[in-house]
């Protein structure tokens, strides 16, 4: 059993823990909850003798941690999964801890199998993921087969399978009669794992009770009531009857009624007396997260604020100015379009159609006006004469008489390719 009496810890002018008293009993998983900066990690360090309390004391099995004979065989802890020499393999890390505590080497292989790291036992721990590091830290805590175990955020970085494994491991250790003290920020996981809760805020004790009692004491249950959808008058009649009996009735978005302040049998009797048919009458209990948030809302040191994004937001372009419209009928003139037979753009007039060759509606007519439809546009070359290609290569010059013929370029290309 872990017992803290008047535990206080100050760092200069800051009081991290103040007059904290509680007991962690064997045979149950005790959850240790509190906002960031509430003193959870400091309390765990004082339990393990890593920090000396300013006032008060804490014992394990009636003795301070530093006075326990062969403490690693009695207490196992995971406070920081990164507290490992990165150059050592997982097995060598555990083996060094075992040799310091007089634990046989075969135990190292046993705990590696328990946490699922037997296949990577000889890999250096610096290459481990966060979840693998957590498993290695849990293996170190289990190494001495201790009766008291402390875990600080043991599921951090684990996948869903790993979280389920840790949950079952904690419950199994508690079922064996061990003392299990677990700190976590995952309320949903604590609701499934813990049997008892110790909640602190700003270094002081806020609650010390079972999970069931904590939820019932710090949240209000309610009844969900639903009447026939096609009879709104019955819903109104029931609302008036419940309010008249002292109940607090709220309408939900789906048409149901949320009733608090009245037990379910009383709600049923009132509906019967009002001759109202019920389609649903079910109890609803708040979650651990809702109860925790309700209790600790005044003990939170770090609160978020909306992101104003000052100076970062850009103006959203508005609609086009009145009277503005994209020009239509404008396109590249004949001979300027892309080669390869691409389709002409909208408003593009190919040669031989309306207007004359290359004319685009809306353009200024040439001197002398447009030629009749279908006629060719006037140009520098006479009609029917072939137009020279300005990009064509000049023809090869004739070789002088008696000169030896030059090499055949096709034959040369073939030989080079060969």
C-alpha positions as CSV (number, residue, x, y, z in Angstrom):
1,X,0.0,0.0,0.0
2,X,1.1,3.6,-0.7
3,X,0.2,6.2,1.9
4,X,0.9,9.9,1.7
5,X,0.4,12.2,4.7
6,X,0.5,16.0,4.5
7,X,2.7,15.8,1.4
8,X,4.0,19.2,0.4
9,X,6.6,20.2,-2.2
10,X,7.8,23.7,-3.0
11,X,10.3,24.9,-5.6
12,X,11.3,28.4,-4.5
13,X,8.1,30.5,-4.5
14,X,6.1,27.9,-6.4
15,X,4.1,25.3,-4.4
16,X,3.8,22.2,-6.6
17,X,2.0,20.0,-4.0
18,X,0.3,21.1,-0.9
19,X,-0.9,19.1,2.1
20,X,-1.7,16.0,0.0
21,X,-3.0,12.9,1.9
22,X,-4.3,9.7,0.3
23,X,-3.9,5.9,0.3
24,X,-3.5,3.6,-2.7
25,X,-4.7,0.2,-1.6
26,X,-3.8,-3.2,-3.1
27,X,-6.2,-5.3,-5.2
28,X,-7.5,-2.3,-7.3
29,X,-6.4,-0.1,-10.1
30,X,-6.2,3.5,-8.7
31,X,-6.3,6.2,-11.3
32,X,-4.4,9.4,-10.6
33,X,-6.0,12.4,-12.4
34,X,-5.5,16.1,-12.7
35,X,-4.9,18.9,-15.2
36,X,-1.4,19.7,-16.6
37,X,0.7,21.2,-13.9
38,X,-1.4,19.9,-11.0
39,X,1.5,18.0,-9.4
40,X,0.9,14.4,-10.5
41,X,4.5,13.8,-11.7
42,X,6.0,15.6,-8.7
43,X,3.9,13.4,-6.4
44,X,5.1,10.2,-8.1
45,X,8.7,11.3,-7.9
46,X,8.3,11.9,-4.1
47,X,6.8,8.4,-3.8
48,X,9.8,6.9,-5.5
49,X,12.3,9.0,-3.4
50,X,13.5,11.0,-6.5
51,X,12.3,14.3,-4.9
52,X,12.4,15.0,-1.2
53,X,9.1,16.5,0.2
54,X,9.3,19.9,1.8
55,X,6.8,18.7,4.4
56,X,4.9,15.5,5.2
57,X,5.9,12.0,4.2
58,X,5.0,9.1,1.9
59,X,5.6,5.4,2.5
60,X,5.3,2.2,0.6
61,X,4.4,-0.7,2.8
62,X,5.0,1.4,5.8
63,X,8.6,2.4,4.8
64,X,10.0,5.3,2.7
65,X,11.2,4.1,-0.7
66,X,14.9,4.7,0.1
67,X,14.7,2.4,3.2
68,X,13.1,-0.5,1.4
69,X,15.5,-3.5,1.1
70,X,16.2,-4.2,-2.5
71,X,13.5,-1.7,-3.7
72,X,13.4,-2.8,-7.3
73,X,12.2,-6.2,-6.2
74,X,9.3,-4.5,-4.4
75,X,8.4,-1.5,-6.4
76,X,8.3,-1.1,-10.2
77,X,7.8,2.2,-12.0
78,X,7.5,3.8,-15.4
79,X,7.9,7.6,-15.2
80,X,9.8,8.3,-18.5
81,X,9.9,5.9,-21.3
82,X,12.9,7.8,-22.8
83,X,15.1,7.1,-19.8
84,X,17.1,4.5,-21.8
85,X,20.6,4.6,-23.3
86,X,19.9,4.7,-27.0
87,X,23.0,2.7,-27.9
88,X,21.9,-0.3,-25.9
89,X,19.6,-3.0,-27.2
90,X,16.4,-3.7,-25.4
91,X,17.7,-6.9,-23.9
92,X,21.0,-5.3,-22.7
93,X,19.1,-2.4,-21.1
94,X,16.9,-4.8,-19.1
95,X,19.9,-7.1,-18.4
96,X,21.8,-4.2,-16.8
97,X,18.8,-3.4,-14.5
98,X,18.5,-7.1,-13.6
99,X,22.2,-7.4,-12.7
100,X,22.0,-4.3,-10.4
101,X,19.0,-5.8,-8.5
102,X,20.1,-9.5,-8.4
103,X,17.4,-10.6,-10.8
104,X,18.2,-13.7,-12.8
105,X,18.9,-13.2,-16.5
106,X,16.1,-15.5,-17.6
107,X,13.6,-13.0,-16.2
108,X,14.7,-10.5,-18.9
109,X,13.5,-12.8,-21.7
110,X,10.3,-13.4,-19.8
111,X,9.3,-9.8,-19.6
112,X,10.4,-9.2,-23.2
113,X,7.8,-11.8,-24.1
114,X,5.2,-10.3,-21.9
115,X,5.4,-6.9,-23.6
116,X,5.8,-8.3,-27.1
117,X,9.4,-7.1,-27.8
118,X,11.1,-10.5,-28.1
119,X,11.6,-10.2,-31.9
120,X,13.4,-6.8,-31.5
121,X,15.3,-7.6,-28.3
122,X,18.7,-7.1,-29.8
123,X,17.9,-3.9,-31.7
124,X,19.2,-0.6,-30.3
125,X,16.5,1.3,-28.4
126,X,17.3,4.6,-30.2
127,X,15.5,3.2,-33.2
128,X,12.3,2.3,-31.3
129,X,9.0,4.1,-31.9
130,X,7.2,5.9,-29.0
131,X,5.0,2.9,-28.5
132,X,7.9,0.4,-28.5
133,X,9.6,2.6,-25.9
134,X,6.5,2.5,-23.7
135,X,6.6,-1.3,-23.9
136,X,10.2,-1.4,-22.9
137,X,9.5,0.9,-19.9
138,X,6.7,-1.4,-18.8
139,X,9.0,-4.4,-19.1
140,X,11.5,-2.6,-16.8
141,X,8.7,-2.0,-14.3
142,X,7.7,-5.7,-14.3
143,X,11.3,-7.0,-14.2
144,X,11.5,-7.6,-10.4
145,X,7.9,-9.0,-10.2
146,X,7.0,-6.2,-7.7
147,X,3.9,-5.9,-5.5
148,X,3.7,-2.2,-6.0
149,X,3.6,-0.6,-9.5
150,X,3.4,3.0,-10.6
151,X,2.8,4.1,-14.2
152,X,2.8,7.6,-15.6
153,X,0.9,7.8,-18.9
154,X,1.6,4.1,-19.8
155,X,-0.6,4.2,-23.0
156,X,1.1,7.2,-24.5
157,X,2.0,6.3,-28.1
158,X,0.4,2.9,-28.1
159,X,-1.9,1.7,-30.9
160,X,-5.4,0.4,-30.0
161,X,-4.2,-3.1,-29.6
162,X,-1.5,-1.9,-27.2
163,X,-4.0,0.2,-25.2
164,X,-6.2,-2.8,-24.8
165,X,-3.2,-4.9,-23.7
166,X,-2.2,-2.3,-21.1
167,X,-5.7,-2.2,-19.8
168,X,-5.9,-5.9,-19.4
169,X,-2.4,-6.0,-17.9
170,X,-3.4,-3.4,-15.2
171,X,-6.5,-5.3,-14.3
172,X,-4.7,-8.6,-14.2
173,X,-2.0,-7.2,-11.9
174,X,-4.6,-5.8,-9.5
175,X,-6.5,-9.1,-9.5
176,X,-3.3,-10.7,-8.2
177,X,-3.5,-8.4,-5.1
178,X,-0.9,-5.9,-6.3
179,X,-1.0,-2.1,-5.8
180,X,-1.4,-0.4,-9.1
181,X,-1.2,3.4,-9.4
182,X,-1.8,4.8,-12.9
183,X,-1.7,8.4,-14.0
184,X,-3.4,9.3,-17.3
185,X,-5.1,12.1,-19.2
186,X,-7.3,9.7,-21.2
187,X,-10.7,9.8,-19.3
188,X,-12.3,7.2,-21.6
189,X,-9.5,4.8,-20.8
190,X,-9.5,5.5,-17.1
191,X,-13.3,4.8,-17.0
192,X,-12.6,1.3,-18.4
193,X,-9.5,0.6,-16.3
194,X,-9.6,2.2,-12.9
195,X,-11.6,1.1,-9.9
196,X,-10.7,4.0,-7.7
197,X,-9.8,7.7,-8.4
198,X,-7.5,10.2,-6.8
199,X,-8.0,13.6,-8.4
200,X,-5.8,16.6,-7.6
201,X,-5.8,20.2,-8.9
202,X,-3.1,22.8,-8.3
203,X,-1.4,20.4,-5.9
204,X,-4.3,19.8,-3.6
205,X,-6.7,16.9,-3.3
206,X,-10.0,17.3,-5.0
207,X,-11.5,13.8,-4.8
208,X,-10.7,10.3,-3.4
209,X,-13.4,7.9,-4.2
210,X,-14.6,5.1,-6.6
211,X,-15.2,5.8,-10.2
212,X,-18.9,5.2,-9.8
213,X,-19.2,7.6,-6.9
214,X,-17.1,10.2,-8.6
215,X,-19.4,10.3,-11.6
216,X,-22.6,10.4,-9.5
217,X,-21.3,13.1,-7.2
218,X,-20.0,15.4,-9.9
219,X,-22.5,15.1,-12.6
220,X,-26.3,15.1,-13.0
221,X,-28.0,12.1,-14.6
222,X,-31.1,12.6,-16.7
223,X,-33.9,10.7,-18.4
224,X,-34.5,10.8,-22.1
225,X,-38.2,10.8,-23.0
226,X,-39.8,10.5,-26.4
227,X,-43.5,10.8,-27.4
228,X,-45.1,10.0,-30.7
229,X,-43.9,12.2,-33.5
230,X,-47.3,12.6,-35.1
231,X,-48.9,13.8,-31.8
232,X,-47.1,17.1,-30.8
233,X,-50.0,17.9,-28.4
234,X,-49.0,14.9,-26.3
235,X,-45.4,16.2,-26.0
236,X,-46.7,19.6,-24.8
237,X,-49.1,17.9,-22.3
238,X,-46.2,15.8,-20.9
239,X,-43.9,18.8,-20.7
240,X,-46.5,20.7,-18.6
241,X,-47.1,17.7,-16.3
242,X,-43.3,17.1,-15.7
243,X,-42.7,20.8,-15.1
244,X,-45.6,21.0,-12.7
245,X,-44.1,18.1,-10.7
246,X,-40.8,19.8,-10.2
247,X,-38.9,18.4,-13.1
248,X,-36.6,20.3,-15.4
249,X,-37.4,19.7,-19.0
250,X,-35.3,20.6,-22.0
251,X,-36.1,19.9,-25.7
252,X,-33.4,18.2,-27.8
253,X,-32.8,18.7,-31.5
254,X,-34.3,15.3,-32.4
255,X,-37.6,16.0,-30.7
256,X,-36.9,14.1,-27.5
257,X,-37.2,15.6,-24.0
258,X,-34.3,15.7,-21.5
259,X,-35.7,15.4,-18.0
260,X,-33.8,15.9,-14.8
261,X,-34.9,16.1,-11.2
262,X,-37.4,13.3,-11.4
263,X,-36.8,9.5,-11.1
264,X,-37.9,7.3,-14.0
265,X,-40.9,5.6,-12.1
266,X,-42.3,9.1,-11.3
267,X,-41.9,10.2,-15.0
268,X,-43.8,7.0,-16.0
269,X,-46.6,7.7,-13.6
270,X,-47.0,11.3,-14.7
271,X,-47.2,10.2,-18.3
272,X,-49.8,7.6,-17.5
273,X,-51.9,10.2,-15.5
274,X,-51.7,12.6,-18.4
275,X,-52.7,9.8,-20.9
276,X,-49.6,10.3,-22.9
277,X,-48.0,7.4,-24.8
278,X,-44.2,7.1,-24.5
279,X,-42.0,5.8,-27.2
280,X,-38.8,6.0,-25.1
281,X,-38.0,6.4,-21.4
282,X,-34.3,5.7,-20.7
283,X,-31.8,6.7,-18.0
284,X,-28.6,8.5,-19.0
285,X,-25.5,8.9,-16.8
286,X,-22.8,11.4,-17.5
287,X,-19.3,10.1,-18.6
288,X,-16.2,10.2,-16.5
289,X,-14.9,12.9,-18.8
290,X,-17.9,15.1,-18.2
291,X,-17.7,14.7,-14.4
292,X,-14.0,15.4,-14.5
293,X,-14.3,18.5,-16.5
294,X,-17.1,19.7,-14.3
295,X,-15.0,19.2,-11.2
296,X,-11.6,20.6,-12.4
297,X,-12.8,23.6,-14.4
298,X,-11.6,25.9,-11.7
299,X,-8.2,24.2,-11.3
300,X,-7.0,24.5,-14.9
301,X,-3.8,26.6,-15.2
302,X,-3.5,26.5,-19.0
303,X,-6.5,27.6,-21.1
304,X,-6.6,27.9,-24.8
305,X,-7.8,31.0,-26.7
306,X,-9.3,31.4,-30.2
307,X,-6.7,32.0,-33.0
308,X,-7.4,35.5,-34.3
309,X,-4.9,35.1,-37.2
310,X,-4.2,38.8,-37.0
311,X,-2.6,40.1,-40.3
312,X,-2.7,36.6,-41.9
313,X,-6.2,36.6,-43.4
314,X,-6.4,37.8,-47.0
315,X,-9.5,39.5,-48.4
316,X,-11.8,37.2,-50.4
317,X,-12.1,38.5,-54.0
318,X,-15.6,39.9,-54.5
319,X,-17.8,39.7,-57.7
320,X,-16.6,41.3,-60.9
321,X,-17.3,45.0,-61.3
322,X,-20.6,46.0,-62.9
323,X,-20.5,46.2,-66.6
324,X,-17.4,43.9,-66.9
325,X,-17.7,40.9,-69.1
326,X,-15.1,38.7,-70.8
327,X,-14.5,39.6,-74.5
328,X,-16.0,37.1,-76.9
329,X,-15.2,36.3,-80.5
330,X,-11.5,37.0,-80.0
331,X,-9.0,34.3,-81.0
332,X,-5.7,33.8,-82.8
333,X,-5.6,34.7,-86.4
334,X,-5.2,32.2,-89.2
335,X,-1.7,30.6,-89.2
336,X,-1.0,31.5,-85.5
337,X,-2.9,28.5,-84.0
338,X,-1.0,25.4,-82.6
339,X,-0.1,22.8,-85.1
340,X,-1.2,19.2,-85.0
341,X,-4.8,19.7,-85.8
342,X,-6.0,21.0,-82.4
343,X,-9.6,22.2,-82.3
344,X,-10.0,26.0,-82.8
345,X,-11.0,28.0,-79.8
346,X,-14.5,29.5,-79.4
347,X,-14.9,32.5,-81.7
348,X,-12.1,31.4,-84.0
349,X,-13.0,31.7,-87.7
350,X,-11.1,29.3,-90.0
351,X,-10.3,30.3,-93.5
352,X,-13.0,29.9,-96.0
353,X,-15.8,30.8,-93.6
354,X,-17.5,34.0,-92.8
355,X,-15.5,37.1,-93.5
356,X,-12.2,36.5,-95.2
357,X,-9.2,34.3,-94.3
358,X,-8.0,35.0,-90.8
359,X,-10.7,37.6,-90.1
360,X,-12.1,37.5,-86.6
361,X,-15.4,39.3,-85.9
362,X,-14.8,42.5,-84.1
363,X,-11.5,43.3,-85.8
364,X,-10.8,46.5,-87.8
365,X,-11.3,45.8,-91.6
366,X,-8.3,46.2,-93.8
367,X,-8.0,49.1,-96.2
368,X,-10.4,48.7,-99.0
369,X,-12.8,46.7,-97.0
370,X,-13.3,43.0,-96.6
371,X,-13.3,40.8,-99.7
372,X,-16.5,38.9,-100.5
373,X,-17.2,35.8,-98.4
374,X,-15.0,32.8,-99.4
375,X,-12.5,35.0,-101.3
376,X,-8.8,34.8,-100.3
377,X,-7.3,37.7,-98.4
378,X,-4.9,39.9,-100.5
379,X,-1.3,39.2,-100.0
380,X,2.2,39.9,-101.4
381,X,2.1,36.8,-103.7
382,X,-0.1,36.3,-106.7
383,X,-3.1,34.1,-106.4
384,X,-2.3,30.4,-107.1
385,X,1.5,30.9,-106.8
386,X,3.2,28.7,-104.3
387,X,4.2,30.6,-101.2
388,X,7.8,30.0,-100.0
389,X,8.4,28.6,-96.6
390,X,10.7,30.9,-94.7
391,X,11.7,28.1,-92.3
392,X,12.7,25.5,-94.9
393,X,16.4,24.5,-95.1
394,X,18.3,25.6,-98.2
395,X,18.7,23.0,-100.9
396,X,22.2,21.3,-101.1
397,X,24.6,22.9,-103.5
398,X,25.7,20.8,-106.5
399,X,29.2,19.2,-106.1
400,X,31.9,20.6,-108.5
401,X,32.7,18.6,-111.6
402,X,35.2,15.7,-110.9
403,X,34.9,15.9,-107.2
404,X,34.5,12.7,-105.2
405,X,31.0,12.2,-103.9
406,X,30.6,12.9,-100.1
407,X,29.5,10.3,-97.6
408,X,25.9,9.2,-97.6
409,X,24.4,10.7,-94.5
410,X,21.8,7.9,-94.2
411,X,24.6,5.3,-94.4
412,X,26.6,7.2,-91.8
413,X,23.6,7.3,-89.4
414,X,23.1,3.6,-89.9
415,X,26.7,2.8,-89.1
416,X,26.6,5.1,-86.0
417,X,23.5,3.5,-84.8
418,X,25.0,0.1,-85.3
